[in-house]
Amino acid sequence: MKVNFVDLQKQYQDHKQELDAAALEVFTKCNFILGNQVEEFETNFAAFCETAHAIGVASGTDALVLALKALDIGPGDEVITVPNTYIATALAISLVGATPVFVDINPQTYNIDTNKIEAAINPRTKAIVPVHLYGQPADMDPIAAIAKEYKLYVIEDACQAHGARYKGKRVGGLGDIAAFSFYPGKNLGAYGDGGAITTNNMKLAEKLKLLRNYGQKVKYHHLIKGHNSRLDTVQAAILNVKLKYLEEWNRKRREHALKYKRLLKEKNLVKPYELPSTEPVYHLYVIQIAKRNELLKYFAEKEISAGIHYPVPIHLQPAYTELGYARGSFPHTETYAEKIISLPMFSELTDDQIEFVCNELANFQKSIA
C-alpha cells in the first residue's frame, strides 16, 4: 500500500467539476485582478472565521507582513514569537524592519509558553505573534491578558489553523488581527499562493485594503505607500468552492487524529496533546519518537510519505545568526526538533491507510527493540 503525505489530486478529482467551472468563469470574464470572486470569498471567509472583515492577499507571508504594517510596526520595534514555526513568521517581522524576539515553547502543546512571555517584554516590544502550530490553537487568554497589561498588539499566525476553535471561538478573531495562508497543502488550499487577513477592526481593514493594492482606492491615486499583494481572482474562485467543504474536511482530520491516537500504542512515542476547550484542525499530525531518521528511511521503503516540521529551529538558522541566539537558548524547541515526525494527514486519508501506517510504525519499533 502506498500512502502519500498529502493527496491534492484526490481532492481535486472529488470536486473537479465545480473547481473547473469556477476557474473557467474567471477566464471567460478575464477579471483576473480583484474580480468579484475576491470580494465574495472575503465575505464568505470572514463569516467562516466569525470576524467582521477578511482581506485577501497574495500569500500567508504577505498576510503577516501587511498585518504588522497596518499596526505601524517597523524599525526599532520588537515582536515576540516562537522559534518553532515556519520561518515566514520571523521573516515577516524582519521584512518590516522590526526584530523577532523568541520565546520557548510549551513542551506539551508545542505552542508559545505563555509563562515565558513577560520576561521577553521591554519598552521596544510592540506585539506578540502566537502561532497556532499544526492547527492546534495557542493558549490565547493568558496572551490577551499580557498584551492588555503591557499595551501590546496580538497578531495571530493562523496560517495552519483554518477553522480551529479556542473556547468556542474561531481562531482569526482572537487577537487584533490574524494571518492565514492558502498554500496548496493547507486545510483550505488554493492552487498557488494566496493568503488572507482577518480582523474585527474596520479601520485596520480599510488600511489593509490600501496596503495590498499600491495604497490606492482609486487607480493612480495613492493615499499611502502600499504593496502589490492581491489575492488572484482565479484563486479566490477556487477557494470559494473549497470553503464550502472545509468544515467537513476538518471533521475528517479530527477523526483521523483520533484513529491515530487509538492505534499508536508504542512506548517511547509522544502523541499530540490537545489544550482543554480547544478544537484543533490537525493540519499536521506530529509525534515524537526516537530514531526518527531511521523511521523515515523505513517508511520510504514501505512507500509511506512522512515529513519533519521543522528540523532546524529559526534561532539556529544561518539567516538569523545576527540575533545572537545559540544552541541551548530554547531547550524545549531544540529537543523537540530532533524527535518530531509528521505522519500522513489529509481529509481523504482512509482508515486502511492509517492502519497501515500505524502497523508499520509498530513493526519498526519492534525491529529496533
N, C-alpha and C positions, 0 to 999 in steps of 0.2 A: 504494500500500500504506500502511495506517495502522499505526503501531507505538506502542503505549502504553508509558509508563514502567514501569508495573506493571499486571497484569491480574488483579484479585481475582475478577472474575466468572468467568473461565475456570477458576480453581482451584476455585471453589465448584461450578460445573456438573460438573466432573470427579468430585467426591466428594459431590454433593448428597444422595444417599440416606442415606449414613452420617451426614452432618452434621445433616440434618433429624431423623433418628431420635434422635440424641444430645441435641439441644435439646428435642425433644418429650418425652423421658423425664423431663427436669428439670421441664418444665411440668406433666406429669402428676402427678409426685410432690410438686411445689411445695416442693422442698428447695433454695430459692434461695440461702441463706446457709450456707457451709461444709458443703454437702451431700457425700455420699460420693464424688462425682466429683472434688472438690477434693483429697482425700487420695489418691485413685487417681492423679490427674495428678502430684501431688508425688512419689509413689513412682516413677512412670514417668520423670519428668523428671530426678530425682536419678540414676536408673540410666543414663539417656542421657548426662548430664554426668559420669558416673563419680565422683559425690560421695556422701557419706553422707546428706545432707539437702537437701531443697528445700522452700521455704516460699512458697506462693502469696500475692501481694499485689495491690493494686488497679492498679498501674501500674509502669513502669520507674523513673519518678521516685521513687515511694514506696519502691521496692526500694533505691535509693541512700540515701534519707533514713533508712530503718529500719536499713540496714546500718551507717551512721555512728552512729546512736543506740545500736545494740547494742554498739558498741565504745566507748561513752561519750565520743564526740567531740562537743564543743559550744563554747560561748562561750570565747574566748581561745585556742582551738586553731587551727592552720593545717593545711591539706591541700593537697598538691601534685598538680596535674593539668595538663592542656593547654588552651590557648585554642582549639585546632582540634577542636571537638566540638560536639554539640548542647548548647544552653545548660542543659539539665536536669542535666548533670554538675556544673556550677558551682552551679546553683540549689540542688541537694540539700545541698551544703556550706553555703551561705548559710542555708538553712532550718533547719539545726540550730544556727545561731549561730556557726559556725566561719568562717574566712576562706580562700577559694581562693587559692592561690599558683601562678602559671602557669610552665610551662617550655616552651620552644620545641620544635618537632617535628623529628624526623629527616627531612631533605628527600627521602630515598628511600622511607621507609615511611609517612610522614605520621603516625606514632605518636610517643609521647614520646621525646625524645632522652635516652637513659639516661646519656650523658656530662655532662648538664647538671643532673641531679637533685641531686647533693650540694651544689652551690653554693646551692641554694634551701632547704636544711635549716637550721633554727635550733632553739633549745630549745622553741619553741612548736609545732613540727611534730609531728603525730601519725600521719599516714598518707599514703600515695601512692595515687592513683587512676589507674592506667593505663587508657586506653580502647582496646579492640580495634576500632579505627575501620574502618568499611566491611566488617567481617568478617575483617580482617587482624589476627592476634594480635600484641600488643605483645611486645617482647623481654623476657620475664619473668625469665630467670636473673639478669641484672645488677640488675634491680629488686629481686628477692628478696634478693640479696646486700647491697645498700644498706640495705634495710629491716631485715635482720638486724643489720647493724653498728650502725645508729642506733636500734634497737628501735622500729621503725615498723610500723604495720599496712599491709597491701596489700589494697585493695578493687578488684576487677576491675569495670570498667564493660564488661560483655559484652552490652550491650543490642542490638548489631548483629552478634553473633558466635555465634549458637546452633550448636553442633556443630563449630566451628573447633578445630584441634589445634595445639599447640606442643610440638615434640619428642615427638610421640606421645601427649600428654595433652590431654584436652579443656580448653578454657577453662571457667572456672567452678569449678575446683578447684585453681587455680594460686596463689591467694593465701589470705588468711584468710577471705575472704567475697567473693561476686560478685553482681552485679545484672543481671537480664535484663528486657527489655521484650517484651511480646506485642502491641504496636501492630499494627493490621491489616496494614501493609505489610512487617512484618519477615519473616525467613525462616520463623519459626514465629509466625504472627499469629493473634490472636483476632478476634472480630467486635465489637470495642470495646476499651477499655483493659484492660490486665492486665499483671502482672509476676511475677517470682519471684526469690528469693534462694537461692543455693546455698552450702553450707559443709560442711566435714568436722568441725566442732566442735559436739558435742552441746549444750553449754551455750549457745552462741550460737544454735543452732536453737531451743532451748526459749524463750530470751528473745525471739527474733523472733516466735514464735507468740503470746506475750503482747503484744508491741508492736503487732502488726497487729490485735488484737481487744480493744481497750479495756483491756489489761493484765489480762485475766481468763482463768482456766482454766475456772472455773465461773461461770455467768451471775450477775451482780450482786456478785461477789466479786473486787475489783480489787487485784491484788498490786503493780502498778506503774502509772504514768501511761502509757497507751497511745494508739493511734490507731484510727480506723475505716478499715482498709486491707486488706480481704479480697478475694481473687480470687473473682469471682462463680462460682457453680456452673455456670451456663449456659456461661460462657467456659471453664471447666475441662473441661466435657464436649466442647466444640468442639476444644479443644487436645489432648485425649486422642485424638481421631480424627486430627488433623493430625500429631501427633507420630510416628505410625506411618509417615508418608511423608517425614519431614524428611530422613533420610539420602539418599533418592533425589533429593529436591528440591535438596539441597546439591550432590550429584554433578552434576546437570544445570547448576547455576550455574557450577561449575568448568569444565565442558565449554564453556559459553557464553563464559567468560572466555578459554579457550584459543583459541576461534574468533576472538574479537575480536583477541587478540594476534597471531594469524596473518594476519588480514586488514588490520589497521591498520598501514600501511607508510609513511605520510606523514612527511615531515620536520617539525621543529618541533612534535612531538607526543610527550608523555611518557605511557607506559602504566604500569599498576600494577606495583609491584615486590613480589615475594614474598620475605619473610625466609626464609633457608635453614632446613630442618627444620620448616617450618610447613605447615599445610593450611588456607588461607583458605576462607571460605564465600561470599564475594562478595555480601554484602547489597547493595552498590553496586559498579558498575564505573566508576571515576573516572579520567579522563585530564586532562592539562594541555595547553592549546592556546592559541595566540594568537588574538585577535579572537573571544573566547568569546561575547560578547553577540551579535555578528553571526551566529555559528554557530547560536545558539539561535533567532534570527529566521528563519534559513534553514531549520532543522529544522521550525519551526512551519509554514512554507509547504508543506513536504513531508509534513506530518502525522506527524512523528516527535516524540514527547514526550521531553524531557530535563530535567535539573534542575541545581541548584547546591547542594552540601553542603560547606561552608556559606559564604555570600558575605561575611558580616561576622564576623570572629573575636570571641570573647567579650570579650576585653580592650578592644575598641573599641565595644562595645555601650553605649548610654546607661545601661542598668541597672547597669553596673559601673564607672562613672566614679570612684566613691569609692576604688577600688583604686589609682588614680594612674598606671596604665599609659597610654602614649601610642603613637601610630604610630611604628614603629621599635623598639618594645620586643621584638618577636618576629619578626624579618625573614623567616624561612622560612615561618612561618604566614601572614604578610601577603602575601608574594609568591605563594604558593600560592593564596590566596583569590581572587586576581584572574584566575587562569587555569583553575581547575577546572571541569569539566563532567561530570555523571553521565549515562552512556548508559543506554538501556533495559536492565533486568536483572530477570528473574524466571524461575522454573524452566520455565514453559510457553512461553517465548520460542522461536521457530522459527529454523532455520538460514536460511530465506529472509528473515526479518525482520532478522537480524543482518547478512546480506549487504547488504540494502537500506540499513541504517544506515551501514555502512562505505563503500558505494559513494557515497552522498550526501555523506558527510564528505569523501571524496576529491574529489568534484565541487566542493564548497565550497572546498577548498584550492586547486584549480586556478583557480577564479574570482577568487581574491584574490592569486594569484601575480604 
